Amino acid sequence: MLNQKSTVENLNLYNYKIDTSSSINSLNKCFKGQPTLPGVLLFKEEKFLGVITQKSFWQYMSRPYSVELSTKRKINNLLDFFEINHQIISKNVSVIEAAESSLKREPHLIDRPFVVKIAPGEYRLLDIHQLLLGYSQIYRLTTQLLEESNQKLAETNQKLQKTLRMDRLTELGNEMSFAECFDREWQEAVKQESWLSLIRFDLDLFQEDRNSYSQLAINGCLRKIGSTILPLLNEQKDTAIHYGEGRFSIIMPDTNTIDATRVSDRVAEEIQKLQITNDRTQKTKNLSLNLGIASIKPRQKDNAEQLLMAAEECIEKAKIIGKNCKIIKDISYSELKTESELSFQRTKDLKERANILSSIVSLDRERSKKSSKLAQQNINWETFETG
C-alpha cells in the first residue's frame, strides 16, 4: 500500500536490458512479445547508454522500407534514429515528486518513462502510467485521510463547542448557551407565530446561610437537580440552563402558559424531594425554590427583552412572597386586553388565551381543595398575573 512517503522504488519497475550488439530483430521480438513494456535499457559492454522506448521503436519501424532494411542490422548501427537520452532519477525520489516532475515536461515528452538509478551501474525503467497510477492511489489515500481528519476535527470542535456551552456541574446549558438558544427560539416563534415560554427558578438555599453547607454538599445537590430536570423536558425542544449559584432557566418553544406551568409544577415537585445535609447540625432538609413563568406569542413588533424582563420580574416577586412560590405572567394576554379594536383573528387569539387563563384558575382552585396536603409540604399559595 502506497502512502505519502512512498518512493519510486516502491512502484513496479522494469528491468529488461539489451546490448547494442543485438540485432533489431531481437528488439522487434521483445516488443511484440511484451506490448506493455515501456522500453528497454540499452547497454554497451555493461555501460548504460540510455533507453529505447517501444513507442519510438514502432515509429521507426513504420517508416517506408524500415523493416526490410533493419531486420538483420545491429542496434548499434541505428542509434541515431532513436532518442535514447532519458531523465534519470534516484530511487529515493518520492512518487509525488516524480509525478509532479513528469507533468511539468514538454507535451511530447510527458509519456516518456523515467530511468531509476538503483545503485551504481544498476538501473530500472519506470513507466509513466505506473507512476501516475501510484500518484492517483496516494491522492485517493490522502483525500481519504484528509476527510477522516476533517471529520475528527469537526467532531472535536463539536465537542468543544458543546463543552463551552455546558455547565460542567449540572451538565445543563450555561449562560452562553442561553443567549444563543433564546435568540434562536425567539426568532423562530416570531416566524411561526407560535408560543414561547421561559421558566426561571432559584434555589432558596443560596439565599440562606451558605456556611451551613459544604461546597461538596452544594455541588452534589446541583448535580442531582441537573439529572432531575432533564427527564421532565422535551429533549427535542426544551433547553435547561444553569447560570450558577443555584439559578436556573428553562426555554420552552411552542409551549403556552398552561403547559409551561404544568412542567414547572413537575420540576418543583421533583426538586422539593431532594435533600441536603447541614454541616453544623448534621440534619437533612428538603430543597425549596421560587419560580417565575412568563409566556408570549410574539409578533414582529415585540421585543425579546419583554419575555426576559417578565420572567425576572416574576421570580423576584415570588422571592418576596416566600419559599416554594411561583408567579406566572402571560404577556400576550395582558397586551391584548388593552387594545380597543380587535380583528377577527385577534379576537380568536383572545379567546384562546382566555381559555388558558380559565384553565390555570381551575388548576388553582383544584390545588386549593388540597391545601391541607400542600401545607404539609410547605408550599405557599401561587399567584397568577396578567399584567
Buried (B, 14 or more C-beta within 10 A) or exposed (E): EBEEEBBBBBBEBBEBBBBBEBBBBEBBEBBEEEEEBBBBBBBBEEEBBBBBBBBBBEEBBEEEEBBEEBEEEBBBEBBEBBBBEBBEBEBEBBBBBBBEBBEEEEEEEEBBBBBBBEEEEEBBBBBBEBBBBBBEBBBEBEEEEEEEEEEEEEEEEEEEEEEEBBBEBBEBBBBBBBEEBBEEBBEBBBEEEBBBBBBBBBBBBEBEEEEBBBEEBBEBBBBBBBEBBBEBBEEEEBBBBBBEEBBBBBBBBBBBBBBBBBBBBBBBEBBBEBEBBBEEEEEEBEBBBBBBBBBBBBEEEBEBEBBBBBBBBBBBBBBEBBBBBBBBBBBBBBBBEEEEEEEEEEEEBBEBBEEBBEBBEEBBEEBEEEEEEBEEEEBBEBBBBBE
